[in-house]
């Protein structure tokens, strides 16, 4: 813990959150601009 501030871990964490957000938005039919 403590490696989420400025580093590969923070980038990966944001990437995972973004991918999950896209998958959830696609699954519910509520996407951003039709993604």
PQR file with spaces between the fields and no chain letter, atoms N, CA, C, O and H, PARSE charges and radii, in Angstrom:
ATOM       1  N    UNK     1       0.846   -1.197    0.000 -0.4000 1.5000
ATOM       2  CA   UNK     1       0.000    0.000    0.000 -0.0000 2.0000
ATOM       3  C    UNK     1       0.890    1.259    0.000  0.5500 1.7000
ATOM       4  O    UNK     1       2.051    1.214    0.405 -0.5500 1.4000
ATOM       5  N    UNK     2       0.326    2.352   -0.454 -0.4000 1.5000
ATOM       6  CA   UNK     2       1.082    3.593   -0.483 -0.0000 2.0000
ATOM       7  C    UNK     2       1.770    3.818   -1.819  0.5500 1.7000
ATOM       8  O    UNK     2       2.487    4.805   -1.984 -0.5500 1.4000
ATOM       9  H    UNK     2      -0.618    2.388   -0.783  0.4000 1.0000
ATOM      10  N    UNK     3       1.563    2.910   -2.783 -0.4000 1.5000
ATOM      11  CA   UNK     3       2.180    3.072   -4.088 -0.0000 2.0000
ATOM      12  C    UNK     3       1.190    3.569   -5.131  0.5500 1.7000
ATOM      13  O    UNK     3       1.451    3.478   -6.331 -0.5500 1.4000
ATOM      14  H    UNK     3       0.981    2.108   -2.649  0.4000 1.0000
ATOM      15  N    UNK     4       0.064    4.090   -4.682 -0.4000 1.5000
ATOM      16  CA   UNK     4      -0.969    4.535   -5.627 -0.0000 2.0000
ATOM      17  C    UNK     4      -0.824    6.007   -5.970  0.5500 1.7000
ATOM      18  O    UNK     4      -1.617    6.543   -6.744 -0.5500 1.4000
ATOM      19  H    UNK     4      -0.148    4.163   -3.708  0.4000 1.0000
ATOM      20  N    UNK     5       0.185    6.674   -5.401 -0.4000 1.5000
ATOM      21  CA   UNK     5       0.347    8.107   -5.649 -0.0000 2.0000
ATOM      22  C    UNK     5       1.546    8.307   -6.567  0.5500 1.7000
ATOM      23  O    UNK     5       2.694    8.184   -6.138 -0.5500 1.4000
ATOM      24  H    UNK     5       0.830    6.239   -4.771  0.4000 1.0000
ATOM      25  N    UNK     6       1.273    8.616   -7.836 -0.4000 1.5000
ATOM      26  CA   UNK     6       2.341    8.876   -8.787 -0.0000 2.0000
ATOM      27  C    UNK     6       3.177    7.648   -9.066  0.5500 1.7000
ATOM      28  O    UNK     6       4.215    7.451   -8.433 -0.5500 1.4000
ATOM      29  H    UNK     6       0.341    8.716   -8.184  0.4000 1.0000
ATOM      30  N    UNK     7       2.748    6.820   -9.998 -0.4000 1.5000
ATOM      31  CA   UNK     7       3.512    5.618  -10.296 -0.0000 2.0000
ATOM      32  C    UNK     7       2.738    4.692  -11.206  0.5500 1.7000
ATOM      33  O    UNK     7       1.639    5.021  -11.653 -0.5500 1.4000
ATOM      34  H    UNK     7       1.906    6.980  -10.512  0.4000 1.0000
ATOM      35  N    UNK     8       3.311    3.535  -11.481 -0.4000 1.5000
ATOM      36  CA   UNK     8       2.670    2.588  -12.380 -0.0000 2.0000
ATOM      37  C    UNK     8       1.379    2.058  -11.762  0.5500 1.7000
ATOM      38  O    UNK     8       0.413    1.777  -12.471 -0.5500 1.4000
ATOM      39  H    UNK     8       4.204    3.267  -11.118  0.4000 1.0000
ATOM      40  N    UNK     9       1.369    1.923  -10.431 -0.4000 1.5000
ATOM      41  CA   UNK     9       0.184    1.384   -9.767 -0.0000 2.0000
ATOM      42  C    UNK     9      -1.004    2.330   -9.942  0.5500 1.7000
ATOM      43  O    UNK     9      -2.115    1.882  -10.223 -0.5500 1.4000
ATOM      44  H    UNK     9       2.153    2.151   -9.854  0.4000 1.0000
ATOM      45  N    UNK    10      -0.776    3.634   -9.777 -0.4000 1.5000
ATOM      46  CA   UNK    10      -1.874    4.592   -9.917 -0.0000 2.0000
ATOM      47  C    UNK    10      -2.401    4.597  -11.346  0.5500 1.7000
ATOM      48  O    UNK    10      -3.608    4.695  -11.568 -0.5500 1.4000
ATOM      49  H    UNK    10       0.127    3.997   -9.548  0.4000 1.0000
ATOM      50  N    UNK    11      -1.490    4.491  -12.318 -0.4000 1.5000
ATOM      51  CA   UNK    11      -1.907    4.484  -13.722 -0.0000 2.0000
ATOM      52  C    UNK    11      -2.739    3.238  -14.009  0.5500 1.7000
ATOM      53  O    UNK    11      -3.781    3.314  -14.660 -0.5500 1.4000
ATOM      54  H    UNK    11      -0.510    4.411  -12.138  0.4000 1.0000
ATOM      55  N    UNK    12      -2.271    2.096  -13.520 -0.4000 1.5000
ATOM      56  CA   UNK    12      -3.005    0.855  -13.725 -0.0000 2.0000
ATOM      57  C    UNK    12      -4.354    0.886  -13.029  0.5500 1.7000
ATOM      58  O    UNK    12      -5.343    0.372  -13.551 -0.5500 1.4000
ATOM      59  H    UNK    12      -1.424    2.034  -12.991  0.4000 1.0000
ATOM      60  N    UNK    13      -4.389    1.495  -11.837 -0.4000 1.5000
ATOM      61  CA   UNK    13      -5.641    1.565  -11.083 -0.0000 2.0000
ATOM      62  C    UNK    13      -6.666    2.404  -11.834  0.5500 1.7000
ATOM      63  O    UNK    13      -7.834    2.025  -11.932 -0.5500 1.4000
ATOM      64  H    UNK    13      -3.585    1.912  -11.413  0.4000 1.0000
ATOM      65  N    UNK    14      -6.229    3.546  -12.364 -0.4000 1.5000
ATOM      66  CA   UNK    14      -7.133    4.411  -13.138 -0.0000 2.0000
ATOM      67  C    UNK    14      -7.586    3.696  -14.409  0.5500 1.7000
ATOM      68  O    UNK    14      -8.741    3.818  -14.817 -0.5500 1.4000
ATOM      69  H    UNK    14      -5.281    3.854  -12.284  0.4000 1.0000
ATOM      70  N    UNK    15      -6.682    2.957  -15.027 -0.4000 1.5000
ATOM      71  CA   UNK    15      -7.021    2.229  -16.242 -0.0000 2.0000
ATOM      72  C    UNK    15      -8.090    1.186  -15.966  0.5500 1.7000
ATOM      73  O    UNK    15      -9.044    1.044  -16.731 -0.5500 1.4000
ATOM      74  H    UNK    15      -5.743    2.857  -14.695  0.4000 1.0000
ATOM      75  N    UNK    16      -7.926    0.457  -14.868 -0.4000 1.5000
ATOM      76  CA   UNK    16      -8.911   -0.570  -14.515 -0.0000 2.0000
ATOM      77  C    UNK    16     -10.260    0.075  -14.229  0.5500 1.7000
ATOM      78  O    UNK    16     -11.291   -0.436  -14.665 -0.5500 1.4000
ATOM      79  H    UNK    16      -7.152    0.573  -14.246  0.4000 1.0000
ATOM      80  N    UNK    17     -10.267    1.183  -13.507 -0.4000 1.5000
ATOM      81  CA   UNK    17     -11.528    1.874  -13.212 -0.0000 2.0000
ATOM      82  C    UNK    17     -12.194    2.342  -14.502  0.5500 1.7000
ATOM      83  O    UNK    17     -13.411    2.227  -14.651 -0.5500 1.4000
ATOM      84  H    UNK    17      -9.429    1.598  -13.153  0.4000 1.0000
ATOM      85  N    UNK    18     -11.407    2.866  -15.427 -0.4000 1.5000
ATOM      86  CA   UNK    18     -11.955    3.370  -16.681 -0.0000 2.0000
ATOM      87  C    UNK    18     -12.553    2.237  -17.501  0.5500 1.7000
ATOM      88  O    UNK    18     -13.634    2.377  -18.074 -0.5500 1.4000
ATOM      89  H    UNK    18     -10.419    2.960  -15.306  0.4000 1.0000
ATOM      90  N    UNK    19     -11.841    1.110  -17.555 -0.4000 1.5000
ATOM      91  CA   UNK    19     -12.340   -0.037  -18.330 -0.0000 2.0000
ATOM      92  C    UNK    19     -13.623   -0.566  -17.701  0.5500 1.7000
ATOM      93  O    UNK    19     -14.576   -0.893  -18.409 -0.5500 1.4000
ATOM      94  H    UNK    19     -10.963    0.996  -17.090  0.4000 1.0000
ATOM      95  N    UNK    20     -13.648   -0.649  -16.370 -0.4000 1.5000
ATOM      96  CA   UNK    20     -14.859   -1.115  -15.691 -0.0000 2.0000
ATOM      97  C    UNK    20     -16.017   -0.164  -15.963  0.5500 1.7000
ATOM      98  O    UNK    20     -17.149   -0.601  -16.166 -0.5500 1.4000
ATOM      99  H    UNK    20     -12.874   -0.384  -15.795  0.4000 1.0000
ATOM     100  N    UNK    21     -15.733    1.135  -15.966 -0.4000 1.5000
ATOM     101  CA   UNK    21     -16.777    2.130  -16.221 -0.0000 2.0000
ATOM     102  C    UNK    21     -17.349    1.954  -17.620  0.5500 1.7000
ATOM     103  O    UNK    21     -18.563    2.038  -17.811 -0.5500 1.4000
ATOM     104  H    UNK    21     -14.812    1.490  -15.800  0.4000 1.0000
ATOM     105  N    UNK    22     -16.475    1.708  -18.606 -0.4000 1.5000
ATOM     106  CA   UNK    22     -16.928    1.512  -19.991 -0.0000 2.0000
ATOM     107  C    UNK    22     -17.761    0.246  -20.098  0.5500 1.7000
ATOM     108  O    UNK    22     -18.804    0.237  -20.753 -0.5500 1.4000
ATOM     109  H    UNK    22     -15.490    1.640  -18.451  0.4000 1.0000
ATOM     110  N    UNK    23     -17.301   -0.830  -19.451 -0.4000 1.5000
ATOM     111  CA   UNK    23     -18.039   -2.101  -19.518 -0.0000 2.0000
ATOM     112  C    UNK    23     -19.415   -1.947  -18.870  0.5500 1.7000
ATOM     113  O    UNK    23     -20.418   -2.427  -19.399 -0.5500 1.4000
ATOM     114  H    UNK    23     -16.455   -0.822  -18.919  0.4000 1.0000
ATOM     115  N    UNK    24     -19.451   -1.271  -17.716 -0.4000 1.5000
ATOM     116  CA   UNK    24     -20.734   -1.086  -17.020 -0.0000 2.0000
ATOM     117  C    UNK    24     -21.667   -0.222  -17.859  0.5500 1.7000
ATOM     118  O    UNK    24     -22.857   -0.517  -17.973 -0.5500 1.4000
ATOM     119  H    UNK    24     -18.636   -0.882  -17.285  0.4000 1.0000
ATOM     120  N    UNK    25     -21.127    0.850  -18.450 -0.4000 1.5000
ATOM     121  CA   UNK    25     -21.965    1.745  -19.246 -0.0000 2.0000
ATOM     122  C    UNK    25     -22.470    1.036  -20.495  0.5500 1.7000
ATOM     123  O    UNK    25     -23.596    1.274  -20.932 -0.5500 1.4000
ATOM     124  H    UNK    25     -20.160    1.090  -18.357  0.4000 1.0000
ATOM     125  N    UNK    26     -21.647    0.169  -21.069 -0.4000 1.5000
ATOM     126  CA   UNK    26     -22.089   -0.592  -22.244 -0.0000 2.0000
ATOM     127  C    UNK    26     -23.165   -1.601  -21.840  0.5500 1.7000
ATOM     128  O    UNK    26     -24.147   -1.794  -22.556 -0.5500 1.4000
ATOM     129  H    UNK    26     -20.733   -0.024  -20.713  0.4000 1.0000
ATOM     130  N    UNK    27     -22.970   -2.238  -20.690 -0.4000 1.5000
ATOM     131  CA   UNK    27     -23.896   -3.280  -20.253 -0.0000 2.0000
ATOM     132  C    UNK    27     -25.271   -2.722  -19.908  0.5500 1.7000
ATOM     133  O    UNK    27     -26.282   -3.397  -20.103 -0.5500 1.4000
ATOM     134  H    UNK    27     -22.172   -2.081  -20.108  0.4000 1.0000
ATOM     135  N    UNK    28     -25.316   -1.481  -19.392 -0.4000 1.5000
ATOM     136  CA   UNK    28     -26.591   -0.896  -19.004 -0.0000 2.0000
ATOM     137  C    UNK    28     -27.216   -0.101  -20.144  0.5500 1.7000
ATOM     138  O    UNK    28     -28.363    0.336  -20.044 -0.5500 1.4000
ATOM     139  H    UNK    28     -24.495   -0.933  -19.233  0.4000 1.0000
ATOM     140  N    UNK    29     -26.455    0.088  -21.242 -0.4000 1.5000
ATOM     141  CA   UNK    29     -26.977    0.840  -22.371 -0.0000 2.0000
ATOM     142  C    UNK    29     -26.842    2.331  -22.166  0.5500 1.7000
ATOM     143  O    UNK    29     -27.335    3.115  -22.977 -0.5500 1.4000
ATOM     144  H    UNK    29     -25.524   -0.267  -21.323  0.4000 1.0000
ATOM     145  N    UNK    30     -26.176    2.741  -21.084 -0.4000 1.5000
ATOM     146  CA   UNK    30     -25.980    4.165  -20.809 -0.0000 2.0000
ATOM     147  C    UNK    30     -24.504    4.473  -20.982  0.5500 1.7000
ATOM     148  O    UNK    30     -23.737    4.469  -20.020 -0.5500 1.4000
ATOM     149  H    UNK    30     -25.776    2.104  -20.424  0.4000 1.0000
ATOM     150  N    UNK    31     -24.116    4.741  -22.229 -0.4000 1.5000
ATOM     151  CA   UNK    31     -22.704    4.950  -22.527 -0.0000 2.0000
ATOM     152  C    UNK    31     -22.391    6.411  -22.778  0.5500 1.7000
ATOM     153  O    UNK    31     -23.281    7.261  -22.781 -0.5500 1.4000
ATOM     154  H    UNK    31     -24.739    4.745  -23.011  0.4000 1.0000
ATOM     155  N    UNK    32     -21.104    6.693  -22.988 -0.4000 1.5000
ATOM     156  CA   UNK    32     -20.692    8.064  -23.249 -0.0000 2.0000
ATOM     157  C    UNK    32     -20.584    8.264  -24.755  0.5500 1.7000
ATOM     158  O    UNK    32     -19.599    7.844  -25.363 -0.5500 1.4000
ATOM     159  H    UNK    32     -20.381    6.003  -22.985  0.4000 1.0000
ATOM     160  N    UNK    33     -21.553    8.882  -25.345 -0.4000 1.5000
ATOM     161  CA   UNK    33     -21.516    9.146  -26.780 -0.0000 2.0000
ATOM     162  C    UNK    33     -21.657    7.882  -27.612  0.5500 1.7000
ATOM     163  O    UNK    33     -21.278    7.880  -28.783 -0.5500 1.4000
ATOM     164  H    UNK    33     -22.352    9.223  -24.851  0.4000 1.0000
ATOM     165  N    UNK    34     -22.180    6.826  -27.054 -0.4000 1.5000
ATOM     166  CA   UNK    34     -22.435    5.609  -27.808 -0.0000 2.0000
ATOM     167  C    UNK    34     -21.301    4.603  -27.765  0.5500 1.7000
ATOM     168  O    UNK    34     -21.264    3.673  -28.570 -0.5500 1.4000
ATOM     169  H    UNK    34     -22.488    6.827  -26.103  0.4000 1.0000
ATOM     170  N    UNK    35     -20.384    4.779  -26.840 -0.4000 1.5000
ATOM     171  CA   UNK    35     -19.267    3.814  -26.720 -0.0000 2.0000
ATOM     172  C    UNK    35     -19.763    2.485  -26.174  0.5500 1.7000
ATOM     173  O    UNK    35     -18.975    1.555  -26.003 -0.5500 1.4000
ATOM     174  H    UNK    35     -20.414    5.535  -26.186  0.4000 1.0000
